[in-house]
Amino acid sequence: MQKFISHFTLCLLLVMVTSSCATADTIVSSEMMPTDEQAALSVRSEGETPERWTARASEVLMNALSLSGIRYQYGGNSPDTGFDCSGFVRYVFKQATSLSLPRSSLAMSQLGESVRKSDLQPGDLVFFNTLKSAFSHVGIYMGNNRFIHSPRSGGVVRVENLEADYWAKRYDGAQRIEADKNAANIKTTK
């Protein structure tokens, strides 16, 4: 628990520092990047307010960032054991939204609604072909072409650039998971 609190505190400080240090490189026009309100309106389900979706996406991202630095472990699904990619995403969504996602990235890719790359919003799941099979890797989109994931053996949970050559070549697609529609959208596969 102490390790989790330390990671959370470090990530919170990192978010505060980086958000107060905008440079010309990080400023994006409003035409390229929707406002929080526009983003929230485009992803809400029936009866869900923009503020509620924004809060949910924020909770997912804060939870994910708090786990930065946790080591990769094949089959891992907790901060104590380490995470593989799907174990990380499953843990984050369970903690932040109480959603129980499937255990594999392939099964996760069948949930929710498909999202075009140009329409990605924070909290969307992004999928990659890293093992010569579609949807073999998953991460959580953070905005500004960044995503967080548990990459591979010897790695740790970290943020990556979606446009980096390695990831851009292996990008398979994205899905948006909406909590209020989750039960209807889960397809069970074994």
C-alpha positions as CSV (number, residue, x, y, z in Angstrom):
1,M,0.0,0.0,0.0
2,Q,2.9,2.3,0.8
3,K,4.3,1.7,-2.7
4,F,0.9,2.6,-4.2
5,I,0.7,5.8,-2.2
6,S,4.2,6.8,-3.2
7,H,3.5,6.2,-6.9
8,F,0.2,8.1,-6.6
9,T,1.9,11.1,-4.9
10,L,4.7,11.1,-7.5
11,C,2.3,11.0,-10.4
12,L,0.1,13.7,-8.9
13,L,3.2,16.0,-8.6
14,L,4.2,15.1,-12.2
15,V,0.8,16.1,-13.5
16,M,0.8,19.4,-11.6
17,V,4.3,20.3,-12.8
18,T,3.8,19.4,-16.4
19,S,0.4,21.1,-16.6
20,S,1.9,24.3,-15.4
21,C,4.8,24.2,-17.9
22,A,3.2,24.7,-21.3
23,T,5.5,25.6,-24.1
24,A,4.9,26.5,-27.7
25,D,5.4,22.9,-28.7
26,T,2.6,21.7,-26.5
27,I,0.0,24.3,-27.4
28,V,-2.6,22.9,-29.8
29,S,-5.2,24.9,-31.7
30,S,-8.8,24.4,-30.7
31,E,-9.5,23.1,-34.2
32,M,-7.0,20.2,-33.7
33,M,-7.9,19.4,-30.0
34,P,-11.5,19.6,-28.7
35,T,-12.2,21.3,-25.4
36,D,-13.0,19.1,-22.4
37,E,-16.6,20.0,-22.9
38,Q,-16.6,19.1,-26.6
39,A,-14.8,15.8,-25.8
40,A,-17.2,14.9,-23.1
41,L,-20.3,15.6,-25.2
42,S,-19.0,13.4,-28.0
43,V,-18.6,10.3,-25.8
44,R,-21.5,10.4,-23.4
45,S,-24.2,7.8,-23.3
46,E,-27.9,8.4,-22.7
47,G,-28.5,10.1,-19.4
48,E,-24.8,10.7,-18.8
49,T,-23.6,14.3,-18.3
50,P,-20.4,15.8,-19.9
51,E,-19.1,16.4,-16.4
52,R,-19.6,12.8,-15.4
53,W,-17.7,11.4,-18.4
54,T,-14.9,13.9,-17.9
55,A,-14.6,12.9,-14.3
56,R,-14.6,9.2,-15.2
57,A,-11.8,9.7,-17.9
58,S,-9.8,11.8,-15.4
59,E,-10.2,9.0,-12.8
60,V,-9.0,6.4,-15.2
61,L,-5.9,8.5,-16.2
62,M,-5.0,9.4,-12.7
63,N,-5.2,5.8,-11.6
64,A,-3.1,4.7,-14.6
65,L,-0.5,7.4,-14.0
66,S,-0.3,6.5,-10.3
67,L,1.0,3.1,-11.5
68,S,3.9,4.4,-13.6
69,G,7.1,2.6,-12.9
70,I,5.4,-0.7,-11.9
71,R,7.4,-3.5,-13.6
72,Y,6.1,-5.7,-16.4
73,Q,5.2,-9.2,-15.5
74,Y,3.6,-11.7,-17.9
75,G,0.2,-12.6,-16.6
76,G,0.5,-9.9,-13.9
77,N,-2.6,-8.1,-12.8
78,S,-1.7,-6.1,-9.6
79,P,0.8,-3.5,-8.5
80,D,2.3,-6.2,-6.2
81,T,2.9,-8.8,-8.9
82,G,3.5,-6.4,-11.8
83,F,1.4,-6.0,-14.9
84,D,1.2,-7.3,-18.4
85,C,-0.6,-5.0,-20.8
86,S,-4.2,-6.3,-20.4
87,G,-3.7,-6.9,-16.6
88,F,-2.7,-3.2,-16.3
89,V,-5.8,-1.9,-18.3
90,R,-8.1,-4.3,-16.5
91,Y,-6.8,-3.2,-13.1
92,V,-7.0,0.5,-13.9
93,F,-10.6,0.3,-15.2
94,K,-11.7,-1.8,-12.2
95,Q,-10.2,0.6,-9.7
96,A,-11.3,3.8,-11.4
97,T,-14.8,2.8,-12.8
98,S,-15.7,-0.5,-11.2
99,L,-15.9,-2.1,-14.6
100,S,-14.6,-5.7,-15.0
101,L,-13.0,-5.9,-18.4
102,P,-11.9,-9.2,-20.0
103,R,-8.4,-10.5,-19.3
104,S,-7.1,-10.5,-22.9
105,S,-6.4,-7.5,-25.2
106,L,-8.2,-9.4,-28.0
107,A,-11.3,-9.7,-25.9
108,M,-11.1,-6.0,-24.8
109,S,-10.9,-5.0,-28.5
110,Q,-14.5,-6.4,-29.0
111,L,-16.0,-4.1,-26.3
112,G,-17.6,-0.7,-26.7
113,E,-17.5,1.4,-29.9
114,S,-14.7,1.5,-32.5
115,V,-13.0,4.9,-32.6
116,R,-11.1,6.4,-35.5
117,K,-7.6,7.5,-34.7
118,S,-8.5,11.1,-35.4
119,D,-11.3,10.9,-32.8
120,L,-9.4,9.4,-29.9
121,Q,-10.2,10.9,-26.5
122,P,-8.6,10.3,-23.1
123,G,-9.7,7.0,-21.6
124,D,-10.1,5.2,-25.0
125,L,-8.3,1.8,-25.3
126,V,-5.7,1.7,-28.1
127,F,-4.6,-1.6,-29.6
128,F,-1.5,-2.8,-31.4
129,N,-0.1,-5.8,-33.2
130,T,3.1,-6.6,-31.3
131,L,3.1,-10.4,-31.5
132,K,2.3,-10.8,-35.2
133,S,-1.3,-11.1,-34.3
134,A,-4.0,-8.4,-34.3
135,F,-4.9,-6.8,-31.0
136,S,-2.1,-8.4,-29.1
137,H,-1.3,-5.3,-27.1
138,V,-3.4,-2.7,-25.3
139,G,-2.9,0.7,-23.6
140,I,-5.0,3.7,-22.5
141,Y,-5.0,6.8,-24.6
142,M,-4.2,10.0,-22.6
143,G,-4.5,12.8,-25.2
144,N,-1.9,14.6,-27.3
145,N,-0.9,11.4,-29.0
146,R,0.2,9.8,-25.8
147,F,-0.8,6.5,-24.2
148,I,0.1,4.6,-21.1
149,H,0.7,0.9,-21.0
150,S,2.8,-2.0,-19.5
151,P,5.1,-2.7,-22.5
152,R,7.2,-5.8,-22.3
153,S,9.5,-8.0,-20.2
154,G,12.1,-5.8,-18.6
155,G,9.9,-2.7,-18.9
156,V,7.7,-0.7,-16.6
157,V,4.3,1.0,-16.9
158,R,5.1,4.2,-18.8
159,V,3.7,6.8,-21.2
160,E,4.6,6.5,-24.9
161,N,4.0,8.5,-28.1
162,L,1.4,7.0,-30.3
163,E,3.2,8.5,-33.3
164,A,6.6,7.0,-32.5
165,D,7.6,4.8,-35.5
166,Y,7.3,1.5,-33.6
167,W,3.8,2.2,-32.3
168,A,2.5,3.9,-35.4
169,K,3.4,0.9,-37.6
170,R,1.7,-1.5,-35.2
171,Y,-1.5,0.5,-34.4
172,D,-4.6,-1.7,-34.9
173,G,-7.4,0.6,-33.7
174,A,-9.2,1.9,-30.6
175,Q,-12.3,1.2,-28.6
176,R,-14.3,3.5,-26.4
177,I,-15.7,1.8,-23.2
178,E,-18.8,3.5,-21.8
179,A,-19.7,2.3,-18.3
180,D,-23.4,2.7,-18.6
181,K,-23.5,0.5,-21.7
182,N,-20.7,-1.9,-20.5
183,A,-22.9,-4.9,-19.7
184,A,-24.6,-4.8,-23.1
185,N,-21.3,-4.4,-25.0
186,I,-19.3,-7.3,-23.5
187,K,-19.0,-10.3,-25.8
188,T,-17.7,-13.3,-24.0
189,T,-14.9,-15.1,-25.8
190,K,-12.6,-17.9,-24.6
